Amino acid sequence: MKRDLFSGSLACLAPLAGYSDAPLRLIAAECGADFAFTGLVSADGLVRGGAGSAALMGRLAGEAPLGVQIFGAAPDHLGRAAAIAAGSGADFIDLNFGCPVKKVIRRNGGVSIMRDLDLMERIVRAVVASVDLPVTAKIRSGWSDEERNFIEAGRLLESCGAAAVTLHPRPRSQGFSGSAHWEDIAALRAELAIPVIANGDIRTLADHAEVTRLTGCAIAMIGRGALGNPWIFREIKDAARGRPPRETGIDERLDTIERHLALMVDFFGEDRGVREMRKFYRWYLRSFDDIRKYRAALVIAPRARDVAALVAAMREELRGNGRSEAQEAS
């Protein structure tokens, strides 16, 4: 499994709370993502049998290998939760030691564990012992600029049996603001024998080329850069094969909106699927300034057929405005 996940892999879809459900993961896989992650799953929720936590592990046929990303602060709960995730069909388990969200930190989860590497060690050892699957982890540069301990954390993870480490190169105090410090990824990559997955501010093919060149990492984790642009995975694969980039035209973009909505409806049911899809429209259509009225209408369209009618109208209007099918829309 470790070889299947990491050998030859170039890019994966990041765990994105509220976004990286099965429909988006399937579309990313179809565009070339090598593997993906669930959104953040509470270990306590899984152990208690919470329906919401279990639902986050739902899958669609055709997805790429899937890591269930769990968080918590109790090693025994994390071990039991990992076993539950493995039983649900997870391909690997990912431990979150990087989330900076206050409600996670208040429960001593996420990046707060980087302030207690003894606890991190107990968690990783408990999870590795509980499953016969690869165990990976995601960390940040540290709690703050004064507490940058990602090298120490990475060494610990490797020594405890982690199969790979993802580094988001910002300290907790930076949140998602400013620029990612890719040089931290390079420093960690130089220290570890296991794969280091680069993450942070990778939004374009050029970003991917630069982060892999600078860090020496073979794999990049792409989050917000894939929202509304799952074709970034295709671009990365094409570039690696020496192929010229294929432009994403109007029809392909609108076809993907329709497919994404159909998957959301199939997965969640029509009412919820239509609602959940609304957050994606601004990402898919952010470059089309001349159809702002449609974006406003899409987020209040009550049924799938109403969305279909709006997409058809957009298609006609964009063609009427002289946009060619092959025109870049990114």
C-alpha positions in Angstrom: 0.0 0.0 0.0 2.8 2.5 0.8 4.2 1.9 -2.7 0.8 2.3 -4.3 0.2 5.6 -2.5 3.5 7.3 -2.9 5.6 5.7 -5.6 5.0 7.8 -8.8 2.5 10.1 -7.1 2.7 13.8 -8.0 -0.3 15.5 -6.4 -3.1 14.8 -4.0 -6.3 16.6 -2.9 -6.0 18.2 0.5 -8.5 17.6 3.3 -10.8 20.6 3.1 -13.5 21.0 5.8 -16.9 21.3 4.1 -15.5 20.7 0.6 -13.6 17.4 0.2 -16.6 15.1 0.3 -16.9 12.2 -2.0 -18.2 14.1 -5.1 -15.2 16.5 -5.2 -12.8 13.7 -4.5 -14.2 11.7 -7.4 -13.9 14.7 -9.8 -10.3 15.3 -8.6 -9.5 11.6 -9.2 -10.9 11.8 -12.7 -8.7 14.8 -13.3 -5.6 13.0 -12.1 -5.3 13.4 -8.3 -3.3 10.4 -7.0 -5.0 10.2 -3.6 -7.2 12.3 -1.3 -8.3 12.8 2.3 -11.6 13.1 4.1 -12.3 16.3 5.9 -11.4 16.4 9.6 -13.0 13.5 11.5 -13.3 13.6 15.3 -11.8 10.5 16.9 -14.1 10.9 19.8 -17.1 11.1 17.4 -16.1 7.9 15.7 -15.6 6.0 19.0 -19.0 7.3 20.3 -20.7 6.1 17.1 -21.6 9.6 16.0 -23.5 9.6 12.7 -21.9 12.8 11.5 -18.4 11.6 12.0 -19.1 8.3 10.3 -20.8 10.1 7.3 -17.6 12.0 6.6 -16.0 8.7 5.6 -18.7 8.0 2.9 -17.2 7.2 -0.6 -18.2 6.9 -4.2 -17.0 4.2 -6.6 -14.1 5.4 -8.7 -12.4 7.6 -6.0 -8.6 7.6 -5.7 -7.1 6.0 -2.6 -8.6 7.7 0.5 -7.0 8.7 3.8 -9.4 9.2 6.7 -8.0 12.2 8.6 -8.7 12.0 12.3 -8.0 14.3 15.2 -8.1 14.1 19.0 -5.9 14.1 22.1 -6.5 10.7 23.7 -4.2 8.0 22.3 -6.6 5.2 23.1 -9.5 6.9 21.3 -7.4 7.7 18.3 -6.3 4.1 18.1 -9.9 2.9 18.3 -11.0 5.5 15.8 -8.3 4.5 13.3 -9.5 0.9 13.6 -13.1 2.0 12.9 -11.9 4.0 9.9 -9.9 1.0 8.6 -13.0 -1.1 8.9 -14.9 1.4 6.9 -12.6 0.9 3.9 -10.0 3.6 4.4 -6.8 3.1 2.4 -4.7 4.9 5.0 -5.0 6.9 8.2 -3.9 10.5 8.5 -3.3 12.2 11.8 -4.0 15.9 12.0 -1.4 17.8 14.1 -1.8 21.0 12.1 -5.4 22.3 12.3 -5.3 25.9 13.8 -9.1 26.2 14.2 -10.0 27.3 17.8 -12.7 24.7 18.4 -10.1 21.9 17.6 -7.4 23.5 19.7 -9.7 23.9 22.6 -10.0 20.2 22.7 -6.2 19.9 22.7 -6.3 18.6 19.1 -4.7 19.7 15.8 -1.7 21.9 16.0 -1.8 22.2 19.8 -0.2 18.7 20.0 2.9 20.2 18.4 3.4 21.7 21.9 3.4 18.2 23.4 5.6 15.9 21.4 5.4 13.2 24.1 1.6 13.1 23.5 2.2 13.1 19.7 4.5 10.0 20.1 1.9 8.2 22.2 -0.8 8.9 19.6 1.2 7.8 16.6 2.4 4.6 18.3 -1.2 3.8 19.4 -2.6 4.3 15.9 0.3 2.5 14.1 -0.3 -0.5 16.4 -4.1 -0.5 15.9 -4.2 -0.7 12.0 -2.6 -2.7 9.2 -2.6 0.4 7.0 -0.1 3.2 6.3 -0.3 6.0 8.9 0.5 9.5 7.8 0.5 12.8 9.6 0.0 16.5 8.8 1.9 19.1 10.8 2.6 22.8 10.7 5.9 24.6 11.2 5.0 25.0 14.8 2.9 26.8 17.3 4.4 30.2 16.7 7.6 31.7 15.2 9.2 31.2 18.6 8.1 27.5 18.7 9.1 26.2 15.3 9.6 22.5 16.0 8.6 20.9 12.7 12.0 19.2 12.3 11.8 17.6 15.7 8.2 16.6 15.1 9.0 15.1 11.7 11.8 13.0 13.1 9.5 11.7 15.8 6.8 10.8 13.3 9.3 8.9 11.2 10.7 7.0 14.2 7.2 6.0 15.3 6.4 4.4 12.0 4.7 7.1 10.0 4.6 6.4 6.3 4.7 10.0 5.2 4.5 13.6 6.6 2.7 16.6 5.1 4.0 20.0 6.2 1.9 23.1 5.9 4.8 25.6 6.4 3.1 28.2 8.5 3.1 28.4 12.3 -0.3 28.3 14.1 0.0 32.0 14.8 0.1 32.8 11.1 -3.1 30.9 10.3 -3.6 31.0 6.6 -2.3 34.6 6.1 0.8 35.7 4.5 3.0 33.4 2.4 3.8 29.8 3.0 7.5 29.2 4.0 8.4 26.6 1.4 12.0 26.6 2.7 10.6 24.8 5.8 9.4 22.0 3.6 12.9 21.8 2.0 14.5 21.6 5.4 12.2 18.8 6.6 12.7 16.9 3.3 16.4 17.0 3.8 16.0 15.4 7.3 13.7 12.5 6.6 13.9 9.2 4.6 10.0 8.9 4.4 8.1 11.0 1.8 7.4 14.6 2.7 4.4 16.0 1.0 4.5 19.7 0.2 1.5 21.9 1.1 0.6 25.6 1.1 0.0 28.2 -1.6 0.1 25.7 -4.5 -2.6 27.1 -6.8 -1.1 26.8 -10.3 1.0 24.5 -12.4 3.8 27.0 -12.0 3.5 26.8 -8.2 3.7 23.1 -8.3 6.8 23.2 -10.5 8.4 25.7 -8.2 7.6 24.0 -4.9 8.9 20.6 -6.1 12.0 22.3 -7.5 12.7 24.2 -4.3 11.9 21.4 -1.8 12.8 18.2 -3.6 9.4 16.8 -2.7 7.9 14.4 -5.3 4.3 15.0 -4.1 2.3 18.2 -3.5 -1.0 18.5 -1.6 -3.4 20.9 -3.3 -6.3 22.5 -1.4 -7.9 25.8 -2.4 -6.0 25.7 -5.7 -8.2 22.7 -6.7 -11.5 24.4 -5.9 -13.2 25.3 -9.2 -10.0 24.0 -10.9 -9.7 20.2 -10.5 -7.9 20.3 -13.9 -4.8 21.4 -12.0 -4.2 17.7 -11.4 -4.4 17.0 -15.2 -2.0 19.9 -15.9 0.5 18.4 -13.4 0.3 15.0 -15.0 0.6 16.4 -18.5 3.6 18.4 -17.6 5.3 15.4 -16.1 4.7 13.5 -19.3 6.0 16.3 -21.5 2.7 17.1 -22.9 1.5 20.6 -23.6 -1.2 21.9 -21.3 -4.8 21.4 -22.3 -6.9 24.5 -21.9 -10.2 24.3 -19.9 -12.9 25.7 -22.2 -16.3 27.0 -21.4 -18.1 23.7 -22.2 -15.8 21.6 -20.1 -16.2 24.0 -17.2 -20.0 24.0 -17.4 -20.1 20.2 -18.0 -18.1 19.8 -14.8 -20.6 21.9 -12.9 -23.4 19.7 -14.1 -21.5 16.5 -13.3 -20.5 17.8 -9.8 -24.1 18.7 -9.0 -25.3 15.3 -10.2 -22.8 13.6 -7.9 -23.9 15.8 -5.0 -27.5 14.9 -5.5 -26.7 11.2 -5.8 -24.6 11.3 -2.7 -26.6 13.6 -0.4 -30.1 13.6 -2.0 -31.5 16.5 -4.0 -32.3 19.0 -1.2 -29.0 18.8 0.6 -27.0 18.2 -2.6 -28.3 21.4 -4.2 -27.6 23.3 -1.0 -24.1 21.9 -0.6 -23.2 22.6 -4.3 -23.9 26.4 -3.9 -20.5 27.0 -2.3 -18.7 25.7 -5.4 -20.3 28.0 -8.0 -18.1 31.0 -7.2 -15.0 28.9 -7.6 -16.0 27.4 -10.9 -17.2 30.8 -12.3 -14.8 33.3 -10.7 -13.2 34.3 -14.0 -16.5 35.1 -15.7 -17.2 38.7 -14.8 -19.9 39.1 -17.5 -22.2 36.5 -16.0 -22.4 37.7 -12.4 -26.2 37.6 -12.5 -26.0 33.8 -13.0 -23.8 33.3 -10.0 -26.3 35.2 -7.9 -29.2 33.0 -9.3 -27.3 29.7 -8.8 -27.0 30.2 -5.1 -30.7 30.4 -4.6 -31.8 27.9 -7.2 -34.0 25.5 -5.3 -33.9 22.3 -7.5 -31.4 20.6 -9.7 -33.5 21.3 -12.8 -33.4 25.0 -12.0 -29.6 24.8 -11.9 -29.6 23.0 -15.2 -31.7 25.7 -16.8 -29.3 28.4 -15.6 -26.2 26.5 -16.8 -27.9 26.1 -20.3 -28.6 29.9 -20.3 -25.0 30.7 -19.4 -23.7 28.4 -22.1 -25.8 30.2 -24.7 -24.9 33.6 -23.5 -21.1 33.0 -23.3 -21.2 31.5 -26.8 -23.2 34.5 -28.0 -20.6 36.9 -26.5 -18.0 35.3 -28.7 -16.1 33.2 -26.1 -14.6 30.2 -27.8 -14.9 26.8 -26.3 -11.1 26.5 -26.0 -10.7 29.9 -24.2 -8.9 29.6 -20.9 -11.2 30.2 -18.0 -8.8 30.1 -15.1 
